[in-house]
Amino acid sequence: MSDGSMDKLKGKGKEAVGKLTGDRRKEAEGKADQAKGGAKDAAGGVGERAKGVKDSLRRDDDK
């Protein structure tokens, strides 16, 4: 499981606990953790795509 997925899962748990207990701060922390997880996943995807482009350019040069 990626770091982003772990943050999202942790965030969902915090948000749920916050809602159940009426703790707005805990609920907000959960939402922030979920957003952080989404950002990590997006950044990882960009890195992977960039690596793929780099690899494809190398293969074209090798011909």
Order of alpha helices (4+ residues) and beta strands (2+ residues): alpha-alpha
